[in-house]
Amino acid sequence: MSDATAPAAADAVEYTIRRKVFKLFGAAFHIYDRDGNVVGYSKQKAFKLKEDIRIYRDESMDEEWLKIAARSVIDFSAAYDVTDSRTGELIGTLRRKGLKSMFRDAWEVLDGNERPVGHIQEDSALMATIRRLTDYGWIFPQKFTLTPDGGGPAIAHYSTNFNPFVHKLKVDVHGGNALHPFVPLAAGILLVAIEGKQ
């Protein structure tokens, strides 16, 4: 992606997303590839009612290549449109399953024509309960799986590594799926940006 070209849909790729929190000013994201190169950067403003996340190539913020925008002010079931900033094309939508996510994080994945194509689920109902209701939830970092609707191999796996100052998410996207290659990454960014606020 450093050459402004999206990976092919059949490619398997790996990213690490790091979100550093500044309580008064929001947060900053860095996205790294498998080799540790920065391939994306974003700033997230604090106290924002409607998320509008812009991903740039680097900290200069000269070249925007991905946009993730909420359709409405933040609510439990918000939908987030994912747009390829280079073409203006809607490439997917990620919709949070509000009430269900209160107990175990769950998202619906739609393609560019708003057809349901997959879903993201937190790893375990038991672990989700421990994370939410005990003081020891930090011992069990969150894990998620993006699975295609109708069954089949997982499209992507997500695993967190959290400390009070840096929230880190590893994104493993498997090859051979029909999703636009930016959509699984956008899902990872939202998992850090939205679920990471819990």
C-alpha positions, 0 to 999 in steps of 0.5 A: 500500500505504500505505493498507493496501490491496494493489495489484490483481493486474493492477497493475505496481509498483516497489519498492526494498528496502534492507537495512542490516547491523549485525553484532552486531544483525542487519539492518533493512529499508526498502521504498520505493515508486516515489516514494520513500515508505516502505511497509514496515519490518522488523528481522532478528535476528542468529544466527537459526536459523529465519527469521521476517520480519515486515513493518510499515508503518513503524518504529513497527511498529504495523501488521504486514501481511506475514509470511515464515516458514521451515517449518524451521531454515535449510537449503539447501532451506528453504520459506518461507510468505508470509502476509497478516498482516491476514487470516491467509491463506497467499498463497504459498510460496517454496522455495529449490532448495538444491543448485542454488542453490550454483552459481546461485540458484534458487527455486520459487514456489507459490501459496496452495494450494501449487501450483507457479506459477513460478520465480526464477533468477539471471541467468547461470550464468557471472556466478554462477560469477564472483560465487562464485569470484573476488574481483571478483564485486561488480563484477557485481551479481546479477539475477533473473527471476521467470518463470511455469511453462509459459512466458509473460512474466516476472512480475518482475525483481530487480536488486541494488546492493550495498556493504558496509553497504547491500544494495539490491534493485530489484523491478519487478513486471509487470502481468497475472499471477495471483499475489497481489501481495505474493508477488513482493515477498516473493520480493524480501525473501527475496533480500535476506535470504537470498541477501544473506548470501552 
